[in-house]
Amino acid sequence: MMRKMWKWGFVPMTLFAMLLLVFFKPQSPAHIIWVEIHDFSPGYGTDEMEALLLVLERHQIDRTIVFVIPNRDENEPIHENTDFVEYLQGLQERGVEVGAHGYSHSGFEFYKSSNEVETLVGKSLDAFSKADIYPRSFYPPRYLIKKEGLEVLSEHYDEVFLLNKLIIDKRTYLYPAYEFIPGMTPRVLKPIANYAYKKIYIRSTSPVFRVNIHLGDIDAETLKELDEFLTLADRYHMDTEDIQSLQNP
């Protein structure tokens, strides 16, 4: 409940920021679409994930990253769930990347001092190592981390994802993410949200269009909305055949 209240609290702020960007930010077409799936852990099983991936396969997605919680609430260590680990390894074989999403995902767990972050990073890396999985990307729970903690993460991961930017090989890239919230797709607030969506995300100055999806939001109706949303994105997705991958910008 708290997570949903926190997330919905960003809706009016996001809309206000969108309108500001529409009028004051120069625009150019985005080249690459990334989908970032949050909160995967053994407690979800794999049905929701497979249903989500089935939708994504119908669209022009250049990179899909599943951010896994290595020990949700400190009682779901992934290495103790053999089926889950095998599923993650299978995802990697299918071209889906596995990233780290905190350690236990308890509150703002990474919004702490550098020493505390270092300890948590060690626990997270250890949990993944025991599962023989070695993520190169990290996304802090609730998107928040202090500057000193960010420096620690940059020492351990090639990529650190935040809501408004990416840190890749210790360099910062202003690639804002679009937070997919059920019921808030562009069709709901047409024409304003539809116009803002096209101007800010698909035609933003960022070469990467990032879409954040939380696995806990996935159900049949949400998948339908997501399918429609990505269909809209497809219309503005440039031909990426001759565009170099941004794995290492």
RAGIVEN-V727639 format. One record per residue. N is the residue number from 0. RES is the residue in one letter. SS is DSSP state (a for helix, b for strand, c for the rest). PHI is phi in whole degrees, -180 to 180 (NA if undefined). NEAR is the number of other ideal C-beta (glycine too) atoms within 10 Angstrom. Layout:
BEGIN
n=N res=RES ss=SS phi=PHI near=NEAR
n=N res=RES ss=SS phi=PHI near=NEAR
END
This chain:
BEGIN
n=0 res=M ss=c phi=NA near=5
n=1 res=M ss=a phi=-62 near=7
n=2 res=R ss=a phi=-63 near=14
n=3 res=K ss=a phi=-69 near=12
n=4 res=M ss=a phi=-63 near=8
n=5 res=W ss=a phi=-63 near=11
n=6 res=K ss=a phi=-68 near=14
n=7 res=W ss=a phi=-69 near=12
n=8 res=G ss=c phi=-64 near=10
n=9 res=F ss=a phi=-84 near=14
n=10 res=V ss=a phi=-60 near=13
n=11 res=P ss=a phi=-63 near=9
n=12 res=M ss=a phi=-64 near=9
n=13 res=T ss=a phi=-64 near=16
n=14 res=L ss=a phi=-63 near=15
n=15 res=F ss=a phi=-63 near=10
n=16 res=A ss=a phi=-64 near=15
n=17 res=M ss=a phi=-61 near=18
n=18 res=L ss=a phi=-66 near=16
n=19 res=L ss=a phi=-61 near=12
n=20 res=L ss=a phi=-67 near=17
n=21 res=V ss=a phi=-58 near=16
n=22 res=F ss=a phi=-91 near=8
n=23 res=F ss=a phi=-119 near=7
n=24 res=K ss=c phi=-108 near=12
n=25 res=P ss=c phi=-65 near=7
n=26 res=Q ss=c phi=-121 near=14
n=27 res=S ss=c phi=-156 near=10
n=28 res=P ss=c phi=-62 near=13
n=29 res=A ss=c phi=-75 near=22
n=30 res=H ss=c phi=-106 near=17
n=31 res=I ss=b phi=-124 near=22
n=32 res=I ss=b phi=-113 near=25
n=33 res=W ss=b phi=-115 near=20
n=34 res=V ss=b phi=-114 near=24
n=35 res=E ss=b phi=-115 near=23
n=36 res=I ss=b phi=-99 near=24
n=37 res=H ss=b phi=-101 near=22
n=38 res=D ss=b phi=78 near=22
n=39 res=F ss=b phi=-70 near=27
n=40 res=S ss=c phi=-158 near=21
n=41 res=P ss=a phi=-56 near=19
n=42 res=G ss=a phi=-65 near=13
n=43 res=Y ss=a phi=-82 near=17
n=44 res=G ss=c phi=72 near=13
n=45 res=T ss=c phi=-121 near=16
n=46 res=D ss=a phi=-62 near=9
n=47 res=E ss=a phi=-62 near=18
n=48 res=M ss=a phi=-64 near=19
n=49 res=E ss=a phi=-64 near=10
n=50 res=A ss=a phi=-64 near=14
n=51 res=L ss=a phi=-67 near=22
n=52 res=L ss=a phi=-63 near=18
n=53 res=L ss=a phi=-62 near=11
n=54 res=V ss=a phi=-68 near=19
n=55 res=L ss=a phi=-62 near=19
n=56 res=E ss=c phi=-64 near=10
n=57 res=R ss=c phi=-85 near=11
n=58 res=H ss=c phi=-129 near=16
n=59 res=Q ss=c phi=-88 near=14
n=60 res=I ss=c phi=-100 near=19
n=61 res=D ss=c phi=-88 near=17
n=62 res=R ss=b phi=-154 near=17
n=63 res=T ss=b phi=-121 near=21
n=64 res=I ss=b phi=-123 near=22
n=65 res=V ss=b phi=-103 near=24
n=66 res=F ss=b phi=-92 near=26
n=67 res=V ss=b phi=-101 near=29
n=68 res=I ss=c phi=-86 near=25
n=69 res=P ss=c phi=-71 near=26
n=70 res=N ss=b phi=-155 near=23
n=71 res=R ss=a phi=-57 near=22
n=72 res=D ss=a phi=55 near=11
n=73 res=E ss=a phi=59 near=11
n=74 res=N ss=c phi=-138 near=9
n=75 res=E ss=c phi=-134 near=19
n=76 res=P ss=b phi=-64 near=17
n=77 res=I ss=a phi=-65 near=23
n=78 res=H ss=a phi=-69 near=17
n=79 res=E ss=a phi=-87 near=14
n=80 res=N ss=c phi=-114 near=16
n=81 res=T ss=a phi=-59 near=10
n=82 res=D ss=a phi=-63 near=10
n=83 res=F ss=a phi=-66 near=21
n=84 res=V ss=a phi=-62 near=18
n=85 res=E ss=a phi=-62 near=11
n=86 res=Y ss=a phi=-66 near=16
n=87 res=L ss=a phi=-61 near=24
n=88 res=Q ss=a phi=-64 near=14
n=89 res=G ss=a phi=-66 near=11
n=90 res=L ss=a phi=-61 near=19
n=91 res=Q ss=a phi=-62 near=13
n=92 res=E ss=a phi=-66 near=8
n=93 res=R ss=c phi=-87 near=10
n=94 res=G ss=c phi=95 near=8
n=95 res=V ss=c phi=-90 near=18
n=96 res=E ss=b phi=-82 near=18
n=97 res=V ss=b phi=-111 near=22
n=98 res=G ss=b phi=-114 near=22
n=99 res=A ss=b phi=-94 near=25
n=100 res=H ss=c phi=-122 near=27
n=101 res=G ss=c phi=75 near=27
n=102 res=Y ss=c phi=-121 near=23
n=103 res=S ss=c phi=-103 near=21
n=104 res=H ss=c phi=63 near=24
n=105 res=S ss=c phi=-95 near=13
n=106 res=G ss=c phi=59 near=12
n=107 res=F ss=c phi=-93 near=14
n=108 res=E ss=c phi=-64 near=18
n=109 res=F ss=c phi=-101 near=26
n=110 res=Y ss=c phi=-87 near=16
n=111 res=K ss=c phi=-141 near=17
n=112 res=S ss=c phi=-68 near=12
n=113 res=S ss=a phi=-62 near=15
n=114 res=N ss=a phi=-65 near=11
n=115 res=E ss=a phi=-68 near=16
n=116 res=V ss=a phi=-64 near=23
n=117 res=E ss=a phi=-58 near=16
n=118 res=T ss=a phi=-64 near=14
n=119 res=L ss=a phi=-66 near=20
n=120 res=V ss=a phi=-61 near=21
n=121 res=G ss=a phi=-60 near=12
n=122 res=K ss=a phi=-65 near=15
n=123 res=S ss=a phi=-64 near=24
n=124 res=L ss=a phi=-62 near=18
n=125 res=D ss=a phi=-65 near=15
n=126 res=A ss=a phi=-63 near=22
n=127 res=F ss=a phi=-68 near=22
n=128 res=S ss=a phi=-62 near=12
n=129 res=K ss=a phi=-64 near=14
n=130 res=A ss=c phi=-93 near=22
n=131 res=D ss=c phi=61 near=10
n=132 res=I ss=c phi=-128 near=18
n=133 res=Y ss=c phi=-130 near=10
n=134 res=P ss=c phi=-67 near=25
n=135 res=R ss=c phi=-104 near=14
n=136 res=S ss=b phi=-121 near=19
n=137 res=F ss=b phi=-138 near=25
n=138 res=Y ss=b phi=-130 near=28
n=139 res=P ss=c phi=-69 near=26
n=140 res=P ss=a phi=-56 near=22
n=141 res=R ss=a phi=63 near=17
n=142 res=Y ss=a phi=70 near=18
n=143 res=L ss=c phi=-108 near=13
n=144 res=I ss=c phi=-159 near=24
n=145 res=K ss=c phi=-76 near=16
n=146 res=K ss=a phi=-58 near=7
n=147 res=E ss=a phi=-67 near=14
n=148 res=G ss=a phi=-71 near=23
n=149 res=L ss=a phi=-63 near=19
n=150 res=E ss=a phi=-64 near=15
n=151 res=V ss=a phi=-65 near=23
n=152 res=L ss=a phi=-61 near=23
n=153 res=S ss=a phi=-66 near=18
n=154 res=E ss=a phi=-81 near=9
n=155 res=H ss=a phi=-108 near=17
n=156 res=Y ss=c phi=-127 near=22
n=157 res=D ss=c phi=-68 near=15
n=158 res=E ss=b phi=-133 near=21
n=159 res=V ss=b phi=-121 near=24
n=160 res=F ss=b phi=-96 near=26
n=161 res=L ss=c phi=-129 near=17
n=162 res=L ss=c phi=-66 near=17
n=163 res=N ss=c phi=-111 near=11
n=164 res=K ss=c phi=-165 near=15
n=165 res=L ss=b phi=-126 near=22
n=166 res=I ss=b phi=-112 near=19
n=167 res=I ss=b phi=-121 near=20
n=168 res=D ss=c phi=50 near=10
n=169 res=K ss=c phi=70 near=11
n=170 res=R ss=b phi=-108 near=9
n=171 res=T ss=b phi=-96 near=13
n=172 res=Y ss=b phi=-125 near=14
n=173 res=L ss=c phi=-84 near=11
n=174 res=Y ss=c phi=-113 near=23
n=175 res=P ss=c phi=-69 near=20
n=176 res=A ss=b phi=-101 near=22
n=177 res=Y ss=b phi=-93 near=21
n=178 res=E ss=b phi=-86 near=17
n=179 res=F ss=c phi=-78 near=19
n=180 res=I ss=c phi=-117 near=20
n=181 res=P ss=c phi=-52 near=17
n=182 res=G ss=c phi=88 near=11
n=183 res=M ss=c phi=-114 near=17
n=184 res=T ss=c phi=-67 near=20
n=185 res=P ss=a phi=-54 near=19
n=186 res=R ss=a phi=-66 near=13
n=187 res=V ss=a phi=-72 near=12
n=188 res=L ss=a phi=-112 near=14
n=189 res=K ss=c phi=-58 near=11
n=190 res=P ss=c phi=-91 near=8
n=191 res=I ss=a phi=-62 near=13
n=192 res=A ss=a phi=-67 near=17
n=193 res=N ss=a phi=-63 near=15
n=194 res=Y ss=a phi=-65 near=15
n=195 res=A ss=a phi=-64 near=21
n=196 res=Y ss=a phi=-59 near=23
n=197 res=K ss=a phi=-65 near=18
n=198 res=K ss=a phi=-71 near=17
n=199 res=I ss=a phi=-87 near=23
n=200 res=Y ss=a phi=-94 near=22
n=201 res=I ss=a phi=-67 near=20
n=202 res=R ss=c phi=-112 near=17
n=203 res=S ss=c phi=-83 near=22
n=204 res=T ss=c phi=-76 near=15
n=205 res=S ss=c phi=-76 near=20
n=206 res=P ss=c phi=-77 near=16
n=207 res=V ss=b phi=-118 near=20
n=208 res=F ss=b phi=-100 near=25
n=209 res=R ss=b phi=-100 near=23
n=210 res=V ss=b phi=-119 near=21
n=211 res=N ss=b phi=-94 near=19
n=212 res=I ss=b phi=-130 near=25
n=213 res=H ss=b phi=-98 near=20
n=214 res=L ss=a phi=-61 near=16
n=215 res=G ss=a phi=-66 near=12
n=216 res=D ss=a phi=-88 near=20
n=217 res=I ss=c phi=-79 near=20
n=218 res=D ss=c phi=-152 near=12
n=219 res=A ss=a phi=-60 near=7
n=220 res=E ss=a phi=-69 near=10
n=221 res=T ss=a phi=-63 near=21
n=222 res=L ss=a phi=-63 near=17
n=223 res=K ss=a phi=-65 near=12
n=224 res=E ss=a phi=-63 near=19
n=225 res=L ss=a phi=-63 near=22
n=226 res=D ss=a phi=-60 near=14
n=227 res=E ss=a phi=-66 near=13
n=228 res=F ss=a phi=-61 near=21
n=229 res=L ss=a phi=-71 near=21
n=230 res=T ss=a phi=-63 near=11
n=231 res=L ss=a phi=-63 near=16
n=232 res=A ss=a phi=-63 near=22
n=233 res=D ss=a phi=-56 near=14
n=234 res=R ss=a phi=-65 near=8
n=235 res=Y ss=c phi=-112 near=15
n=236 res=H ss=c phi=-82 near=20
n=237 res=M ss=c phi=-71 near=15
n=238 res=D ss=c phi=-65 near=8
n=239 res=T ss=c phi=-100 near=14
n=240 res=E ss=c phi=-56 near=5
n=241 res=D ss=c phi=-101 near=6
n=242 res=I ss=c phi=-101 near=12
n=243 res=Q ss=c phi=-63 near=10
n=244 res=S ss=c phi=-60 near=10
n=245 res=L ss=c phi=-98 near=18
n=246 res=Q ss=c phi=-57 near=13
n=247 res=N ss=c phi=-135 near=9
n=248 res=P ss=c phi=-58 near=13
END
